[in-house]
Amino acid sequence: MCHALARREGLLLGASTGAIVAGGLHLARFLGPDARILMINPDRGDRYLETVYDDNWLSHHGFTLTEGEHLDDAIASLTPVYF
């Protein structure tokens, strides 16, 4: 999600923010178009240039990027964890 935010919105944010936004988008689908959701972005992406934003690092650790419709489908299929 953090890669999509960088490409689509020009926001270089970290992995934690990517997870938060993915969860928020999932919640938004559930709550509907009139809902208001506040998401706090706790990290910057410049700290992840050698990890999350590095294609070689991602490949070495077995990560593949999900984009476009596949990203939307992945977000839609998330399962909430309730505490």
PDB file with SEQRES, HELIX, SHEET and CRYST1 records, atoms N, CA, C and O in Angstrom:
SEQRES   1 A   83  MET CYS HIS ALA LEU ALA ARG ARG GLU GLY LEU LEU LEU          
SEQRES   2 A   83  GLY ALA SER THR GLY ALA ILE VAL ALA GLY GLY LEU HIS          
SEQRES   3 A   83  LEU ALA ARG PHE LEU GLY PRO ASP ALA ARG ILE LEU MET          
SEQRES   4 A   83  ILE ASN PRO ASP ARG GLY ASP ARG TYR LEU GLU THR VAL          
SEQRES   5 A   83  TYR ASP ASP ASN TRP LEU SER HIS HIS GLY PHE THR LEU          
SEQRES   6 A   83  THR GLU GLY GLU HIS LEU ASP ASP ALA ILE ALA SER LEU          
SEQRES   7 A   83  THR PRO VAL TYR PHE                                          
HELIX    1 AA1 CYS A    2  GLU A    9  1                                   8    
HELIX    2 AA2 ALA A   15  LEU A   31  1                                  17    
HELIX    3 AA3 GLY A   45  TYR A   48  5                                   4    
HELIX    4 AA4 ASP A   55  HIS A   60  1                                   6    
HELIX    5 AA5 GLY A   68  ALA A   76  1                                   9    
CRYST1    1.000    1.000    1.000  90.00  90.00  90.00 P 1           1          
ATOM      1  N   MET A   1       0.823  -1.191   0.000  1.00  0.00           N  
ATOM      2  CA  MET A   1       0.000   0.000   0.000  1.00  0.00           C  
ATOM      3  C   MET A   1       0.864   1.249   0.000  1.00  0.00           C  
ATOM      4  O   MET A   1       0.508   2.242  -0.634  1.00  0.00           O  
ATOM      5  N   CYS A   2       2.001   1.220   0.704  1.00  0.00           N  
ATOM      6  CA  CYS A   2       2.840   2.418   0.741  1.00  0.00           C  
ATOM      7  C   CYS A   2       3.389   2.738  -0.652  1.00  0.00           C  
ATOM      8  O   CYS A   2       3.577   3.911  -0.973  1.00  0.00           O  
ATOM      9  N   HIS A   3       3.649   1.733  -1.480  1.00  0.00           N  
ATOM     10  CA  HIS A   3       4.078   1.985  -2.858  1.00  0.00           C  
ATOM     11  C   HIS A   3       2.951   2.645  -3.652  1.00  0.00           C  
ATOM     12  O   HIS A   3       3.199   3.569  -4.427  1.00  0.00           O  
ATOM     13  N   ALA A   4       1.727   2.181  -3.465  1.00  0.00           N  
ATOM     14  CA  ALA A   4       0.581   2.767  -4.161  1.00  0.00           C  
ATOM     15  C   ALA A   4       0.376   4.220  -3.736  1.00  0.00           C  
ATOM     16  O   ALA A   4       0.060   5.071  -4.567  1.00  0.00           O  
ATOM     17  N   LEU A   5       0.553   4.506  -2.453  1.00  0.00           N  
ATOM     18  CA  LEU A   5       0.423   5.892  -1.971  1.00  0.00           C  
ATOM     19  C   LEU A   5       1.487   6.783  -2.603  1.00  0.00           C  
ATOM     20  O   LEU A   5       1.219   7.937  -2.939  1.00  0.00           O  
ATOM     21  N   ALA A   6       2.687   6.246  -2.761  1.00  0.00           N  
ATOM     22  CA  ALA A   6       3.759   7.031  -3.386  1.00  0.00           C  
ATOM     23  C   ALA A   6       3.442   7.303  -4.852  1.00  0.00           C  
ATOM     24  O   ALA A   6       3.609   8.428  -5.323  1.00  0.00           O  
ATOM     25  N   ARG A   7       2.986   6.285  -5.572  1.00  0.00           N  
ATOM     26  CA  ARG A   7       2.680   6.445  -6.992  1.00  0.00           C  
ATOM     27  C   ARG A   7       1.435   7.299  -7.227  1.00  0.00           C  
ATOM     28  O   ARG A   7       1.453   8.226  -8.037  1.00  0.00           O  
ATOM     29  N   ARG A   8       0.360   6.983  -6.518  1.00  0.00           N  
ATOM     30  CA  ARG A   8      -0.929   7.631  -6.783  1.00  0.00           C  
ATOM     31  C   ARG A   8      -1.034   9.025  -6.188  1.00  0.00           C  
ATOM     32  O   ARG A   8      -1.610   9.923  -6.801  1.00  0.00           O  
ATOM     33  N   GLU A   9      -0.477   9.209  -4.994  1.00  0.00           N  
ATOM     34  CA  GLU A   9      -0.675  10.457  -4.252  1.00  0.00           C  
ATOM     35  C   GLU A   9       0.588  11.278  -4.062  1.00  0.00           C  
ATOM     36  O   GLU A   9       0.519  12.417  -3.600  1.00  0.00           O  
ATOM     37  N   GLY A  10       1.745  10.717  -4.411  1.00  0.00           N  
ATOM     38  CA  GLY A  10       2.998  11.430  -4.205  1.00  0.00           C  
ATOM     39  C   GLY A  10       3.405  11.504  -2.743  1.00  0.00           C  
ATOM     40  O   GLY A  10       4.141  12.408  -2.348  1.00  0.00           O  
ATOM     41  N   LEU A  11       2.931  10.557  -1.935  1.00  0.00           N  
ATOM     42  CA  LEU A  11       3.230  10.541  -0.503  1.00  0.00           C  
ATOM     43  C   LEU A  11       4.227   9.422  -0.203  1.00  0.00           C  
ATOM     44  O   LEU A  11       3.923   8.245  -0.403  1.00  0.00           O  
ATOM     45  N   LEU A  12       5.406   9.785   0.271  1.00  0.00           N  
ATOM     46  CA  LEU A  12       6.419   8.796   0.633  1.00  0.00           C  
ATOM     47  C   LEU A  12       6.262   8.499   2.124  1.00  0.00           C  
ATOM     48  O   LEU A  12       6.763   9.231   2.978  1.00  0.00           O  
ATOM     49  N   LEU A  13       5.555   7.413   2.411  1.00  0.00           N  
ATOM     50  CA  LEU A  13       5.234   7.039   3.788  1.00  0.00           C  
ATOM     51  C   LEU A  13       5.725   5.634   4.060  1.00  0.00           C  
ATOM     52  O   LEU A  13       6.034   4.888   3.131  1.00  0.00           O  
ATOM     53  N   GLY A  14       5.799   5.270   5.323  1.00  0.00           N  
ATOM     54  CA  GLY A  14       6.371   3.995   5.709  1.00  0.00           C  
ATOM     55  C   GLY A  14       5.407   2.823   5.683  1.00  0.00           C  
ATOM     56  O   GLY A  14       4.228   2.962   5.359  1.00  0.00           O  
ATOM     57  N   ALA A  15       5.946   1.670   6.033  1.00  0.00           N  
ATOM     58  CA  ALA A  15       5.191   0.417   6.002  1.00  0.00           C  
ATOM     59  C   ALA A  15       4.031   0.429   6.994  1.00  0.00           C  
ATOM     60  O   ALA A  15       2.963  -0.103   6.691  1.00  0.00           O  
ATOM     61  N   SER A  16       4.216   1.017   8.156  1.00  0.00           N  
ATOM     62  CA  SER A  16       3.130   1.085   9.131  1.00  0.00           C  
ATOM     63  C   SER A  16       1.957   1.878   8.576  1.00  0.00           C  
ATOM     64  O   SER A  16       0.799   1.500   8.751  1.00  0.00           O  
ATOM     65  N   THR A  17       2.263   2.967   7.913  1.00  0.00           N  
ATOM     66  CA  THR A  17       1.209   3.759   7.296  1.00  0.00           C  
ATOM     67  C   THR A  17       0.515   2.970   6.194  1.00  0.00           C  
ATOM     68  O   THR A  17      -0.705   3.049   6.051  1.00  0.00           O  
ATOM     69  N   GLY A  18       1.275   2.214   5.419  1.00  0.00           N  
ATOM     70  CA  GLY A  18       0.676   1.369   4.390  1.00  0.00           C  
ATOM     71  C   GLY A  18      -0.334   0.410   4.978  1.00  0.00           C  
ATOM     72  O   GLY A  18      -1.411   0.218   4.415  1.00  0.00           O  
ATOM     73  N   ALA A  19       0.001  -0.193   6.102  1.00  0.00           N  
ATOM     74  CA  ALA A  19      -0.917  -1.119   6.771  1.00  0.00           C  
ATOM     75  C   ALA A  19      -2.147  -0.386   7.294  1.00  0.00           C  
ATOM     76  O   ALA A  19      -3.266  -0.889   7.189  1.00  0.00           O  
ATOM     77  N   ILE A  20      -1.940   0.795   7.853  1.00  0.00           N  
ATOM     78  CA  ILE A  20      -3.054   1.577   8.385  1.00  0.00           C  
ATOM     79  C   ILE A  20      -4.006   1.989   7.264  1.00  0.00           C  
ATOM     80  O   ILE A  20      -5.223   1.886   7.418  1.00  0.00           O  
ATOM     81  N   VAL A  21      -3.471   2.447   6.156  1.00  0.00           N  
ATOM     82  CA  VAL A  21      -4.310   2.886   5.040  1.00  0.00           C  
ATOM     83  C   VAL A  21      -5.052   1.693   4.431  1.00  0.00           C  
ATOM     84  O   VAL A  21      -6.226   1.814   4.080  1.00  0.00           O  
ATOM     85  N   ALA A  22      -4.391   0.556   4.304  1.00  0.00           N  
ATOM     86  CA  ALA A  22      -5.081  -0.632   3.788  1.00  0.00           C  
ATOM     87  C   ALA A  22      -6.256  -0.999   4.691  1.00  0.00           C  
ATOM     88  O   ALA A  22      -7.347  -1.299   4.205  1.00  0.00           O  
ATOM     89  N   GLY A  23      -6.035  -0.976   5.988  1.00  0.00           N  
ATOM     90  CA  GLY A  23      -7.123  -1.253   6.936  1.00  0.00           C  
ATOM     91  C   GLY A  23      -8.222  -0.214   6.865  1.00  0.00           C  
ATOM     92  O   GLY A  23      -9.403  -0.551   6.944  1.00  0.00           O  
ATOM     93  N   GLY A  24      -7.842   1.049   6.716  1.00  0.00           N  
ATOM     94  CA  GLY A  24      -8.823   2.118   6.610  1.00  0.00           C  
ATOM     95  C   GLY A  24      -9.652   2.006   5.341  1.00  0.00           C  
ATOM     96  O   GLY A  24     -10.858   2.248   5.368  1.00  0.00           O  
ATOM     97  N   LEU A  25      -9.023   1.645   4.235  1.00  0.00           N  
ATOM     98  CA  LEU A  25      -9.762   1.468   2.986  1.00  0.00           C  
ATOM     99  C   LEU A  25     -10.727   0.294   3.082  1.00  0.00           C  
ATOM    100  O   LEU A  25     -11.839   0.348   2.557  1.00  0.00           O  
ATOM    101  N   HIS A  26     -10.293  -0.764   3.756  1.00  0.00           N  
ATOM    102  CA  HIS A  26     -11.178  -1.907   3.966  1.00  0.00           C  
ATOM    103  C   HIS A  26     -12.391  -1.480   4.805  1.00  0.00           C  
ATOM    104  O   HIS A  26     -13.530  -1.806   4.470  1.00  0.00           O  
ATOM    105  N   LEU A  27     -12.140  -0.761   5.877  1.00  0.00           N  
ATOM    106  CA  LEU A  27     -13.217  -0.277   6.730  1.00  0.00           C  
ATOM    107  C   LEU A  27     -14.160   0.645   5.955  1.00  0.00           C  
ATOM    108  O   LEU A  27     -15.377   0.574   6.124  1.00  0.00           O  
ATOM    109  N   ALA A  28     -13.605   1.503   5.111  1.00  0.00           N  
ATOM    110  CA  ALA A  28     -14.422   2.431   4.323  1.00  0.00           C  
ATOM    111  C   ALA A  28     -15.383   1.677   3.408  1.00  0.00           C  
ATOM    112  O   ALA A  28     -16.521   2.105   3.218  1.00  0.00           O  
ATOM    113  N   ARG A  29     -14.939   0.575   2.848  1.00  0.00           N  
ATOM    114  CA  ARG A  29     -15.826  -0.232   1.999  1.00  0.00           C  
ATOM    115  C   ARG A  29     -16.986  -0.778   2.819  1.00  0.00           C  
ATOM    116  O   ARG A  29     -18.118  -0.853   2.341  1.00  0.00           O  
ATOM    117  N   PHE A  30     -16.698  -1.152   4.042  1.00  0.00           N  
ATOM    118  CA  PHE A  30     -17.714  -1.715   4.929  1.00  0.00           C  
ATOM    119  C   PHE A  30     -18.699  -0.643   5.398  1.00  0.00           C  
ATOM    120  O   PHE A  30     -19.906  -0.884   5.434  1.00  0.00           O  
ATOM    121  N   LEU A  31     -18.190   0.542   5.759  1.00  0.00           N  
ATOM    122  CA  LEU A  31     -19.027   1.595   6.334  1.00  0.00           C  
ATOM    123  C   LEU A  31     -19.809   2.380   5.298  1.00  0.00           C  
ATOM    124  O   LEU A  31     -20.863   2.931   5.614  1.00  0.00           O  
ATOM    125  N   GLY A  32     -19.322   2.444   4.078  1.00  0.00           N  
ATOM    126  CA  GLY A  32     -20.044   3.140   3.031  1.00  0.00           C  
ATOM    127  C   GLY A  32     -19.540   4.540   2.758  1.00  0.00           C  
ATOM    128  O   GLY A  32     -18.654   5.037   3.453  1.00  0.00           O  
ATOM    129  N   PRO A  33     -20.111   5.180   1.735  1.00  0.00           N  
ATOM    130  CA  PRO A  33     -19.575   6.453   1.244  1.00  0.00           C  
ATOM    131  C   PRO A  33     -19.763   7.651   2.177  1.00  0.00           C  
ATOM    132  O   PRO A  33     -19.057   8.648   2.024  1.00  0.00           O  
ATOM    133  N   ASP A  34     -20.676   7.588   3.124  1.00  0.00           N  
ATOM    134  CA  ASP A  34     -20.896   8.726   4.026  1.00  0.00           C  
ATOM    135  C   ASP A  34     -20.047   8.665   5.295  1.00  0.00           C  
ATOM    136  O   ASP A  34     -20.105   9.572   6.126  1.00  0.00           O  
ATOM    137  N   ALA A  35     -19.271   7.614   5.445  1.00  0.00           N  
ATOM    138  CA  ALA A  35     -18.461   7.435   6.655  1.00  0.00           C  
ATOM    139  C   ALA A  35     -17.260   8.379   6.655  1.00  0.00           C  
ATOM    140  O   ALA A  35     -16.768   8.778   5.600  1.00  0.00           O  
ATOM    141  N   ARG A  36     -16.812   8.719   7.817  1.00  0.00           N  
ATOM    142  CA  ARG A  36     -15.590   9.506   8.003  1.00  0.00           C  
ATOM    143  C   ARG A  36     -14.624   8.643   8.805  1.00  0.00           C  
ATOM    144  O   ARG A  36     -14.983   8.088   9.844  1.00  0.00           O  
ATOM    145  N   ILE A  37     -13.403   8.539   8.315  1.00  0.00           N  
ATOM    146  CA  ILE A  37     -12.394   7.708   8.967  1.00  0.00           C  
ATOM    147  C   ILE A  37     -11.134   8.545   9.152  1.00  0.00           C  
ATOM    148  O   ILE A  37     -10.671   9.195   8.215  1.00  0.00           O  
ATOM    149  N   LEU A  38     -10.589   8.528  10.346  1.00  0.00           N  
ATOM    150  CA  LEU A  38      -9.341   9.224  10.646  1.00  0.00           C  
ATOM    151  C   LEU A  38      -8.235   8.190  10.739  1.00  0.00           C  
ATOM    152  O   LEU A  38      -8.339   7.217  11.486  1.00  0.00           O  
ATOM    153  N   MET A  39      -7.170   8.409   9.972  1.00  0.00           N  
ATOM    154  CA  MET A  39      -6.008   7.516  10.029  1.00  0.00           C  
ATOM    155  C   MET A  39      -4.782   8.366  10.360  1.00  0.00           C  
ATOM    156  O   MET A  39      -4.537   9.390   9.722  1.00  0.00           O  
ATOM    157  N   ILE A  40      -4.031   7.941  11.344  1.00  0.00           N  
ATOM    158  CA  ILE A  40      -2.820   8.659  11.730  1.00  0.00           C  
ATOM    159  C   ILE A  40      -1.629   7.935  11.131  1.00  0.00           C  
ATOM    160  O   ILE A  40      -1.457   6.732  11.325  1.00  0.00           O  
ATOM    161  N   ASN A  41      -0.810   8.677  10.404  1.00  0.00           N  
ATOM    162  CA  ASN A  41       0.347   8.103   9.723  1.00  0.00           C  
ATOM    163  C   ASN A  41       1.599   8.307  10.577  1.00  0.00           C  
ATOM    164  O   ASN A  41       2.130   9.415  10.646  1.00  0.00           O  
ATOM    165  N   PRO A  42       2.074   7.233  11.234  1.00  0.00           N  
ATOM    166  CA  PRO A  42       3.136   7.380  12.212  1.00  0.00           C  
ATOM    167  C   PRO A  42       4.558   7.387  11.662  1.00  0.00           C  
ATOM    168  O   PRO A  42       5.504   7.561  12.430  1.00  0.00           O  
ATOM    169  N   ASP A  43       4.734   7.202  10.354  1.00  0.00           N  
ATOM    170  CA  ASP A  43       6.103   7.082   9.869  1.00  0.00           C  
ATOM    171  C   ASP A  43       6.287   7.725   8.506  1.00  0.00           C  
ATOM    172  O   ASP A  43       5.333   7.963   7.764  1.00  0.00           O  
ATOM    173  N   ARG A  44       7.555   7.997   8.204  1.00  0.00           N  
ATOM    174  CA  ARG A  44       7.928   8.580   6.917  1.00  0.00           C  
ATOM    175  C   ARG A  44       8.592   7.488   6.079  1.00  0.00           C  
ATOM    176  O   ARG A  44       9.179   6.547   6.612  1.00  0.00           O  
ATOM    177  N   GLY A  45       8.491   7.631   4.778  1.00  0.00           N  
ATOM    178  CA  GLY A  45       9.044   6.630   3.887  1.00  0.00           C  
ATOM    179  C   GLY A  45      10.543   6.707   3.693  1.00  0.00           C  
ATOM    180  O   GLY A  45      11.159   5.720   3.291  1.00  0.00           O  
ATOM    181  N   ASP A  46      11.158   7.870   3.971  1.00  0.00           N  
ATOM    182  CA  ASP A  46      12.601   7.978   3.758  1.00  0.00           C  
ATOM    183  C   ASP A  46      13.386   7.006   4.632  1.00  0.00           C  
ATOM    184  O   ASP A  46      14.532   6.686   4.317  1.00  0.00           O  
ATOM    185  N   ARG A  47      12.805   6.546   5.692  1.00  0.00           N  
ATOM    186  CA  ARG A  47      13.462   5.572   6.571  1.00  0.00           C  
ATOM    187  C   ARG A  47      13.443   4.167   5.979  1.00  0.00           C  
ATOM    188  O   ARG A  47      14.111   3.267   6.488  1.00  0.00           O  
ATOM    189  N   TYR A  48      12.684   3.981   4.912  1.00  0.00           N  
ATOM    190  CA  TYR A  48      12.502   2.659   4.316  1.00  0.00           C  
ATOM    191  C   TYR A  48      13.068   2.567   2.904  1.00  0.00           C  
ATOM    192  O   TYR A  48      12.763   1.613   2.189  1.00  0.00           O  
ATOM    193  N   LEU A  49      13.876   3.520   2.489  1.00  0.00           N  
ATOM    194  CA  LEU A  49      14.404   3.511   1.124  1.00  0.00           C  
ATOM    195  C   LEU A  49      15.276   2.288   0.845  1.00  0.00           C  
ATOM    196  O   LEU A  49      15.339   1.824  -0.293  1.00  0.00           O  
ATOM    197  N   GLU A  50      15.941   1.766   1.859  1.00  0.00           N  
ATOM    198  CA  GLU A  50      16.807   0.599   1.672  1.00  0.00           C  
ATOM    199  C   GLU A  50      16.101  -0.709   1.993  1.00  0.00           C  
ATOM    200  O   GLU A  50      16.712  -1.775   1.924  1.00  0.00           O  
ATOM    201  N   THR A  51      14.822  -0.640   2.342  1.00  0.00           N  
ATOM    202  CA  THR A  51      14.069  -1.867   2.639  1.00  0.00           C  
ATOM    203  C   THR A  51      12.782  -1.880   1.812  1.00  0.00           C  
ATOM    204  O   THR A  51      12.796  -2.348   0.673  1.00  0.00           O  
ATOM    205  N   VAL A  52      11.700  -1.390   2.343  1.00  0.00           N  
ATOM    206  CA  VAL A  52      10.381  -1.481   1.712  1.00  0.00           C  
ATOM    207  C   VAL A  52      10.353  -0.864   0.315  1.00  0.00           C  
ATOM    208  O   VAL A  52       9.611  -1.342  -0.543  1.00  0.00           O  
ATOM    209  N   TYR A  53      11.131   0.171   0.065  1.00  0.00           N  
ATOM    210  CA  TYR A  53      11.139   0.825  -1.239  1.00  0.00           C  
ATOM    211  C   TYR A  53      12.277   0.343  -2.138  1.00  0.00           C  
ATOM    212  O   TYR A  53      12.498   0.926  -3.199  1.00  0.00           O  
ATOM    213  N   ASP A  54      12.988  -0.680  -1.753  1.00  0.00           N  
ATOM    214  CA  ASP A  54      14.092  -1.218  -2.552  1.00  0.00           C  
ATOM    215  C   ASP A  54      13.665  -2.544  -3.182  1.00  0.00           C  
ATOM    216  O   ASP A  54      13.416  -3.520  -2.474  1.00  0.00           O  
ATOM    217  N   ASP A  55      13.582  -2.575  -4.519  1.00  0.00           N  
ATOM    218  CA  ASP A  55      13.120  -3.774  -5.220  1.00  0.00           C  
ATOM    219  C   ASP A  55      13.979  -4.998  -4.921  1.00  0.00           C  
ATOM    220  O   ASP A  55      13.450  -6.103  -4.805  1.00  0.00           O  
ATOM    221  N   ASN A  56      15.278  -4.825  -4.796  1.00  0.00           N  
ATOM    222  CA  ASN A  56      16.163  -5.957  -4.493  1.00  0.00           C  
ATOM    223  C   ASN A  56      15.890  -6.509  -3.096  1.00  0.00           C  
ATOM    224  O   ASN A  56      15.859  -7.724  -2.900  1.00  0.00           O  
ATOM    225  N   TRP A  57      15.694  -5.621  -2.134  1.00  0.00           N  
ATOM    226  CA  TRP A  57      15.399  -6.059  -0.768  1.00  0.00           C  
ATOM    227  C   TRP A  57      14.079  -6.821  -0.737  1.00  0.00           C  
ATOM    228  O   TRP A  57      13.980  -7.877  -0.112  1.00  0.00           O  
ATOM    229  N   LEU A  58      13.066  -6.282  -1.413  1.00  0.00           N  
ATOM    230  CA  LEU A  58      11.758  -6.954  -1.459  1.00  0.00           C  
ATOM    231  C   LEU A  58      11.892  -8.348  -2.055  1.00  0.00           C  
ATOM    232  O   LEU A  58      11.376  -9.319  -1.501  1.00  0.00           O  
ATOM    233  N   SER A  59      12.584  -8.447  -3.182  1.00  0.00           N  
ATOM    234  CA  SER A  59      12.763  -9.741  -3.853  1.00  0.00           C  
ATOM    235  C   SER A  59      13.527 -10.720  -2.968  1.00  0.00           C  
ATOM    236  O   SER A  59      13.147 -11.885  -2.851  1.00  0.00           O  
ATOM    237  N   HIS A  60      14.590 -10.252  -2.353  1.00  0.00           N  
ATOM    238  CA  HIS A  60      15.412 -11.105  -1.476  1.00  0.00           C  
ATOM    239  C   HIS A  60      14.600 -11.671  -0.314  1.00  0.00           C  
ATOM    240  O   HIS A  60      14.849 -12.795   0.124  1.00  0.00           O  
ATOM    241  N   HIS A  61      13.639 -10.912   0.186  1.00  0.00           N  
ATOM    242  CA  HIS A  61      12.825 -11.344   1.323  1.00  0.00           C  
ATOM    243  C   HIS A  61      11.493 -11.974   0.907  1.00  0.00           C  
ATOM    244  O   HIS A  61      10.641 -12.250   1.751  1.00  0.00           O  
ATOM    245  N   GLY A  62      11.323 -12.198  -0.391  1.00  0.00           N  
ATOM    246  CA  GLY A  62      10.146 -12.913  -0.874  1.00  0.00           C  
ATOM    247  C   GLY A  62       8.876 -12.099  -0.997  1.00  0.00           C  
ATOM    248  O   GLY A  62       7.780 -12.658  -1.042  1.00  0.00           O  
ATOM    249  N   PHE A  63       9.010 -10.780  -1.053  1.00  0.00           N  
ATOM    250  CA  PHE A  63       7.841  -9.923  -1.199  1.00  0.00           C  
ATOM    251  C   PHE A  63       7.617  -9.595  -2.670  1.00  0.00           C  
ATOM    252  O   PHE A  63       8.568  -9.387  -3.424  1.00  0.00           O  
ATOM    253  N   THR A  64       6.358  -9.551  -3.066  1.00  0.00           N  
ATOM    254  CA  THR A  64       5.997  -9.073  -4.397  1.00  0.00           C  
ATOM    255  C   THR A  64       4.970  -7.958  -4.220  1.00  0.00           C  
ATOM    256  O   THR A  64       4.141  -7.999  -3.310  1.00  0.00           O  
ATOM    257  N   LEU A  65       5.037  -6.984  -5.085  1.00  0.00           N  
ATOM    258  CA  LEU A  65       4.101  -5.867  -5.002  1.00  0.00           C  
ATOM    259  C   LEU A  65       2.789  -6.243  -5.675  1.00  0.00           C  
ATOM    260  O   LEU A  65       2.776  -6.851  -6.745  1.00  0.00           O  
ATOM    261  N   THR A  66       1.707  -5.881  -5.044  1.00  0.00           N  
ATOM    262  CA  THR A  66       0.374  -6.074  -5.585  1.00  0.00           C  
ATOM    263  C   THR A  66      -0.121  -4.706  -6.042  1.00  0.00           C  
ATOM    264  O   THR A  66      -0.084  -3.742  -5.278  1.00  0.00           O  
ATOM    265  N   GLU A  67      -0.586  -4.621  -7.289  1.00  0.00           N  
ATOM    266  CA  GLU A  67      -0.953  -3.322  -7.833  1.00  0.00           C  
ATOM    267  C   GLU A  67      -2.332  -3.360  -8.484  1.00  0.00           C  
ATOM    268  O   GLU A  67      -2.882  -4.425  -8.761  1.00  0.00           O  
ATOM    269  N   GLY A  68      -2.870  -2.173  -8.718  1.00  0.00           N  
ATOM    270  CA  GLY A  68      -4.113  -2.022  -9.462  1.00  0.00           C  
ATOM    271  C   GLY A  68      -5.280  -2.774  -8.854  1.00  0.00           C  
ATOM    272  O   GLY A  68      -5.505  -2.729  -7.644  1.00  0.00           O  
ATOM    273  N   GLU A  69      -6.019  -3.466  -9.708  1.00  0.00           N  
ATOM    274  CA  GLU A  69      -7.195  -4.217  -9.256  1.00  0.00           C  
ATOM    275  C   GLU A  69      -6.814  -5.282  -8.239  1.00  0.00           C  
ATOM    276  O   GLU A  69      -7.585  -5.584  -7.328  1.00  0.00           O  
ATOM    277  N   HIS A  70      -5.624  -5.850  -8.396  1.00  0.00           N  
ATOM    278  CA  HIS A  70      -5.192  -6.889  -7.459  1.00  0.00           C  
ATOM    279  C   HIS A  70      -5.019  -6.317  -6.050  1.00  0.00           C  
ATOM    280  O   HIS A  70      -5.328  -6.984  -5.063  1.00  0.00           O  
ATOM    281  N   LEU A  71      -4.525  -5.083  -5.962  1.00  0.00           N  
ATOM    282  CA  LEU A  71      -4.397  -4.432  -4.663  1.00  0.00           C  
ATOM    283  C   LEU A  71      -5.774  -4.154  -4.079  1.00  0.00           C  
ATOM    284  O   LEU A  71      -6.003  -4.379  -2.890  1.00  0.00           O  
ATOM    285  N   ASP A  72      -6.687  -3.671  -4.902  1.00  0.00           N  
ATOM    286  CA  ASP A  72      -8.051  -3.415  -4.432  1.00  0.00           C  
ATOM    287  C   ASP A  72      -8.708  -4.704  -3.939  1.00  0.00           C  
ATOM    288  O   ASP A  72      -9.383  -4.708  -2.909  1.00  0.00           O  
ATOM    289  N   ASP A  73      -8.509  -5.799  -4.679  1.00  0.00           N  
ATOM    290  CA  ASP A  73      -9.066  -7.093  -4.268  1.00  0.00           C  
ATOM    291  C   ASP A  73      -8.446  -7.570  -2.964  1.00  0.00           C  
ATOM    292  O   ASP A  73      -9.144  -8.111  -2.106  1.00  0.00           O  
ATOM    293  N   ALA A  74      -7.128  -7.372  -2.806  1.00  0.00           N  
ATOM    294  CA  ALA A  74      -6.451  -7.791  -1.574  1.00  0.00           C  
ATOM    295  C   ALA A  74      -6.976  -7.008  -0.374  1.00  0.00           C  
ATOM    296  O   ALA A  74      -7.184  -7.577   0.698  1.00  0.00           O  
ATOM    297  N   ILE A  75      -7.190  -5.707  -0.553  1.00  0.00           N  
ATOM    298  CA  ILE A  75      -7.733  -4.890   0.530  1.00  0.00           C  
ATOM    299  C   ILE A  75      -9.154  -5.329   0.864  1.00  0.00           C  
ATOM    300  O   ILE A  75      -9.522  -5.406   2.036  1.00  0.00           O  
ATOM    301  N   ALA A  76      -9.948  -5.616  -0.158  1.00  0.00           N  
ATOM    302  CA  ALA A  76     -11.332  -6.052   0.070  1.00  0.00           C  
ATOM    303  C   ALA A  76     -11.396  -7.378   0.817  1.00  0.00           C  
ATOM    304  O   ALA A  76     -12.359  -7.642   1.537  1.00  0.00           O  
ATOM    305  N   SER A  77     -10.371  -8.216   0.646  1.00  0.00           N  
ATOM    306  CA  SER A  77     -10.390  -9.542   1.283  1.00  0.00           C  
ATOM    307  C   SER A  77      -9.761  -9.574   2.671  1.00  0.00           C  
ATOM    308  O   SER A  77      -9.659 -10.641   3.276  1.00  0.00           O  
ATOM    309  N   LEU A  78      -9.341  -8.433   3.177  1.00  0.00           N  
ATOM    310  CA  LEU A  78      -8.752  -8.392   4.526  1.00  0.00           C  
ATOM    311  C   LEU A  78      -9.777  -8.861   5.554  1.00  0.00           C  
ATOM    312  O   LEU A  78     -10.981  -8.669   5.390  1.00  0.00           O  
ATOM    313  N   THR A  79      -9.272  -9.476   6.610  1.00  0.00           N  
ATOM    314  CA  THR A  79     -10.124  -9.922   7.700  1.00  0.00           C  
ATOM    315  C   THR A  79      -9.776  -9.101   8.946  1.00  0.00           C  
ATOM    316  O   THR A  79      -8.638  -9.144   9.412  1.00  0.00           O  
ATOM    317  N   PRO A  80     -10.738  -8.359   9.485  1.00  0.00           N  
ATOM    318  CA  PRO A  80     -10.458  -7.563  10.692  1.00  0.00           C  
ATOM    319  C   PRO A  80     -10.081  -8.443  11.888  1.00  0.00           C  
ATOM    320  O   PRO A  80     -10.552  -9.572  12.020  1.00  0.00           O  
ATOM    321  N   VAL A  81      -9.238  -7.908  12.736  1.00  0.00           N  
ATOM    322  CA  VAL A  81      -8.863  -8.565  13.986  1.00  0.00           C  
ATOM    323  C   VAL A  81      -9.424  -7.700  15.104  1.00  0.00           C  
ATOM    324  O   VAL A  81      -9.039  -6.538  15.242  1.00  0.00           O  
ATOM    325  N   TYR A  82     -10.308  -8.239  15.886  1.00  0.00           N  
ATOM    326  CA  TYR A  82     -10.941  -7.481  16.966  1.00  0.00           C  
ATOM    327  C   TYR A  82     -10.265  -7.803  18.289  1.00  0.00           C  
ATOM    328  O   TYR A  82      -9.942  -8.959  18.565  1.00  0.00           O  
ATOM    329  N   PHE A  83     -10.055  -6.786  19.097  1.00  0.00           N  
ATOM    330  CA  PHE A  83      -9.434  -6.965  20.403  1.00  0.00           C  
ATOM    331  C   PHE A  83     -10.469  -6.930  21.494  1.00  0.00           C  
ATOM    332  O   PHE A  83     -10.131  -7.065  22.670  1.00  0.00           O  
TER     333      PHE A  83                                                      
END                                                                             
